[in-house]
Amino acid sequence: MRVFLKKIIDEFFELGVFIKFLIGVSEFLAGVVLAVSKKLIVDNLIMNFAQQEILEDPHDFIANLVIKSLDGFSSGSWIFAVFYLLFHGVVNVFLAVNLLKNRIWAYPWAITVFSLFIIYQIFRYLHTHSILLLAFTIFDIFIVFIISLEYYKRSKKKK
């Protein structure tokens, strides 16, 4: 039973860190697109999409949510979003790659950095009440837990 549990933890670790890698790549690419788009292209594309939906159904929840989100998206918010996505994406990719390569130094760094991101995400969730942010935060808590278990196992083997 113990061997089976260790194997499951290993599988969750590999899958979870790979998902963190994919999220990091996606965040980085989103940051690049947002930076290059000069905000206006993204606003116009999303606004056109949302307006089409509202023409079909004036009470469309998602379209109205998108329009309200864009209304509150100032220039300062846009700059912050670009830098946050780029930074968060690069850090996720860097740590995920080094975890997947089993570099022992990456484990405590990942635990610390991901925990700091979790604290920030909780802070942001308390202001935004974003379900997506809450889902990412829960996923990150799970990842930190799995990385901690894996780090404990690997550091125990070295002794």
C-alpha positions as CSV (number, residue, x, y, z in Angstrom):
1,M,0.0,0.0,0.0
2,R,2.8,2.4,0.9
3,V,4.6,1.8,-2.5
4,F,1.3,2.4,-4.3
5,L,0.8,5.7,-2.4
6,K,4.4,6.8,-3.3
7,K,3.7,6.0,-6.9
8,I,0.5,8.0,-6.9
9,I,2.3,11.0,-5.3
10,D,5.0,10.7,-8.0
11,E,2.4,10.7,-10.7
12,F,0.6,13.7,-9.3
13,F,3.9,15.5,-8.9
14,E,4.9,14.9,-12.6
15,L,1.5,15.8,-13.9
16,G,1.0,18.8,-11.6
17,V,4.4,20.3,-12.4
18,F,3.9,19.7,-16.1
19,I,0.5,21.6,-15.8
20,K,2.4,24.4,-14.0
21,F,4.8,24.5,-16.9
22,L,1.9,24.7,-19.4
23,I,0.3,27.4,-17.3
24,G,3.6,29.3,-17.2
25,V,3.9,29.1,-21.0
26,S,0.3,30.3,-21.5
27,E,0.8,33.2,-19.0
28,F,4.0,34.3,-20.8
29,L,2.3,34.1,-24.2
30,A,-0.7,36.0,-22.9
31,G,1.6,38.6,-21.5
32,V,3.4,39.0,-24.9
33,V,0.1,39.2,-26.7
34,L,-1.2,41.8,-24.3
35,A,2.0,43.8,-24.5
36,V,2.1,43.7,-28.3
37,S,-1.6,44.4,-28.7
38,K,-1.3,47.8,-27.1
39,K,-4.5,46.9,-25.2
40,L,-6.7,48.4,-27.9
41,I,-6.8,45.4,-30.1
42,V,-7.7,43.1,-27.3
43,D,-10.3,45.5,-26.0
44,N,-11.8,45.8,-29.5
45,L,-11.9,42.1,-30.2
46,I,-13.4,41.2,-26.8
47,M,-15.8,44.1,-26.9
48,N,-17.0,43.2,-30.4
49,F,-17.5,39.6,-29.3
50,A,-19.4,40.7,-26.2
51,Q,-21.6,43.1,-28.0
52,Q,-22.6,40.4,-30.5
53,E,-23.6,38.2,-27.6
54,I,-25.5,41.1,-26.0
55,L,-27.4,41.8,-29.2
56,E,-28.5,38.1,-29.2
57,D,-29.3,38.1,-25.5
58,P,-29.1,41.4,-23.5
59,H,-29.0,39.4,-20.3
60,D,-26.0,37.2,-21.3
61,F,-24.1,36.8,-18.0
62,I,-20.6,36.2,-19.5
63,A,-20.8,39.0,-22.1
64,N,-22.0,41.5,-19.5
65,L,-19.2,40.4,-17.2
66,V,-16.6,40.8,-19.9
67,I,-17.8,44.4,-20.7
68,K,-17.8,45.3,-17.0
69,S,-14.3,43.9,-16.6
70,L,-13.0,45.9,-19.6
71,D,-14.6,49.1,-18.2
72,G,-12.5,48.8,-15.1
73,F,-9.3,47.9,-16.9
74,S,-7.2,51.1,-16.8
75,S,-3.9,51.8,-18.4
76,G,-2.1,51.1,-15.1
77,S,-4.0,47.8,-14.8
78,W,-2.9,46.9,-18.3
79,I,0.8,47.6,-17.6
80,F,0.5,45.6,-14.3
81,A,-1.2,42.7,-16.1
82,V,1.5,42.6,-18.8
83,F,4.4,42.5,-16.3
84,Y,2.6,40.1,-14.0
85,L,1.8,37.6,-16.7
86,L,5.4,37.8,-18.1
87,F,7.0,37.5,-14.7
88,H,4.7,34.8,-13.3
89,G,5.0,32.8,-16.6
90,V,8.8,32.9,-16.7
91,V,9.0,31.9,-13.0
92,N,6.5,29.0,-13.4
93,V,8.4,27.7,-16.5
94,F,11.8,28.1,-14.9
95,L,10.8,26.3,-11.7
96,A,8.8,23.6,-13.4
97,V,11.6,22.7,-15.8
98,N,14.1,22.4,-12.9
99,L,11.6,20.4,-10.8
100,L,11.1,18.0,-13.7
101,K,14.9,17.7,-14.1
102,N,14.9,16.7,-10.4
103,R,17.3,19.5,-9.3
104,I,17.1,19.3,-5.6
105,W,17.7,23.1,-5.1
106,A,14.5,23.8,-7.1
107,Y,12.2,22.2,-4.5
108,P,12.6,24.7,-1.7
109,W,12.6,27.5,-4.2
110,A,9.4,26.3,-5.8
111,I,7.8,25.8,-2.4
112,T,8.7,29.3,-1.3
113,V,7.9,31.2,-4.6
114,F,4.6,29.3,-5.2
115,S,3.6,30.0,-1.6
116,L,4.3,33.7,-2.1
117,F,2.2,33.6,-5.2
118,I,-0.6,31.9,-3.2
119,I,-0.5,34.6,-0.6
120,Y,-0.8,37.2,-3.3
121,Q,-3.6,35.3,-5.1
122,I,-5.5,35.1,-1.8
123,F,-5.1,38.8,-1.4
124,R,-6.3,39.4,-4.9
125,Y,-9.2,37.0,-4.5
126,L,-10.4,38.9,-1.4
127,H,-10.7,42.0,-3.7
128,T,-12.0,40.4,-6.9
129,H,-13.9,37.3,-5.8
130,S,-12.7,35.7,-9.1
131,I,-13.7,32.0,-9.2
132,L,-10.9,31.4,-11.7
133,L,-8.3,32.9,-9.4
134,L,-9.7,30.8,-6.5
135,A,-9.3,27.7,-8.7
136,F,-5.7,28.5,-9.6
137,T,-5.0,29.2,-5.9
138,I,-6.4,25.8,-4.8
139,F,-4.4,24.1,-7.6
140,D,-1.2,26.0,-6.4
141,I,-1.9,24.9,-2.8
142,F,-2.1,21.3,-4.0
143,I,1.1,21.7,-6.0
144,V,3.0,23.1,-3.1
145,F,1.8,20.2,-1.0
146,I,2.9,17.6,-3.6
147,I,6.3,19.3,-4.1
148,S,6.8,19.3,-0.3
149,L,6.1,15.6,-0.2
150,E,8.4,14.9,-3.1
151,Y,11.1,17.1,-1.6
152,Y,10.8,15.3,1.7
153,K,11.1,11.9,-0.1
154,R,14.1,13.0,-2.1
155,S,16.0,14.6,0.7
156,K,15.3,11.5,2.9
157,K,16.9,9.3,0.2
158,K,20.1,11.4,0.2
159,K,20.7,10.7,3.9
